[in-house]
Amino acid sequence: MQNGLLDRGLEILGDRSALRIIKELLVGPKRFADLKSELPEASTAILSQRLLELEGSGIISREVRSPSLSVVYKITEDGAHLKCVLEAIGDWSTKYL
């Protein structure tokens, strides 16, 4: 395992809210308000920051839908590969917590 790459991955994914955002978007696209209701402990500023970071990393994308011009966030193809990571965390939690 390459430590530099692992460290970079942990910088992006190591925050609890980042993993929860990914988990929510794996279910389907969501508006900011939908994500905020699913992550009430995350402030609006933190949620906005995590969304920008995940978008900048290519894990999620932001899409403006017409005619209402509503913004939705969705998982990218690259981000979808993280499903197995979240499943592994879930399996570990079931076994050890």
C-alpha distance (Angstrom), angle and dihedral (degrees) to the residues before:
residue distance angle dihedral
M1 . . .
Q2 3.79 . .
N3 3.80 108.1 .
G4 3.81 94.4 -153.9
L5 3.78 92.9 55.5
L6 3.79 92.7 43.4
D7 3.79 90.2 50.5
R8 3.81 91.0 51.1
G9 3.79 91.2 48.2
L10 3.79 90.7 50.4
E11 3.80 90.6 49.7
I12 3.79 89.2 57.6
L13 3.81 100.1 36.7
G14 3.81 103.0 24.7
D15 3.77 94.5 92.0
R16 3.79 115.8 91.2
S17 3.79 93.5 -136.0
A18 3.82 91.8 52.8
L19 3.80 91.8 56.1
R20 3.79 91.9 45.5
I21 3.81 91.4 50.5
I22 3.80 89.6 51.8
K23 3.81 90.6 48.0
E24 3.81 91.2 52.4
L25 3.80 93.8 46.7
L26 3.80 92.5 49.2
V27 3.82 85.2 67.4
G28 3.81 91.3 53.8
P29 3.80 145.3 -65.4
K30 3.79 116.2 -47.3
R31 3.77 138.8 -172.1
F32 3.79 120.9 -122.7
A33 3.82 90.7 -104.3
D34 3.82 90.4 53.5
L35 3.80 91.3 51.7
K36 3.80 91.4 45.9
S37 3.80 91.0 53.9
E38 3.81 90.4 50.5
L39 3.83 92.2 48.6
P40 3.82 103.6 38.0
E41 3.82 92.3 158.9
A42 3.81 91.3 62.1
S43 3.78 114.0 84.6
T44 3.77 118.5 -128.1
A45 3.81 89.4 -109.2
I46 3.81 93.5 51.6
L47 3.80 92.5 46.4
S48 3.81 90.9 49.6
Q49 3.80 91.2 48.7
R50 3.82 93.5 49.0
L51 3.80 91.5 48.6
L52 3.82 90.3 52.2
E53 3.82 91.3 48.3
L54 3.79 93.6 48.0
E55 3.79 91.1 46.6
G56 3.80 90.9 48.5
S57 3.80 89.4 51.6
G58 3.81 92.1 52.0
I59 3.80 94.0 -115.6
I60 3.80 95.6 115.2
S61 3.77 135.0 17.2
R62 3.76 132.8 -147.0
E63 3.79 118.4 -134.3
V64 3.79 130.3 -172.9
R65 3.79 110.2 -145.6
S66 3.75 121.4 -154.8
P67 2.97 147.2 -112.9
S68 3.82 90.5 28.3
L69 3.83 93.2 36.8
S70 3.79 89.1 -135.1
V71 3.79 116.1 163.0
V72 3.78 119.9 -130.2
Y73 3.76 130.7 -177.5
K74 3.76 121.1 -142.9
I75 3.77 138.0 177.3
T76 3.79 116.6 -100.8
E77 3.78 125.0 -136.2
D78 3.80 88.6 -101.2
G79 3.79 90.7 48.7
A80 3.79 91.6 50.8
H81 3.80 88.3 66.1
L82 3.82 87.2 70.3
K83 3.81 90.4 70.1
C84 3.82 90.2 89.1
V85 3.82 90.0 52.1
L86 3.80 91.6 53.8
E87 3.79 91.2 45.1
A88 3.82 89.7 52.0
I89 3.82 90.2 51.4
G90 3.80 89.1 49.4
D91 3.80 91.7 49.7
W92 3.79 91.2 48.6
S93 3.82 91.2 48.2
T94 3.80 91.1 50.9
K95 3.76 91.6 51.9
Y96 3.81 101.9 39.6
L97 3.80 108.9 24.8
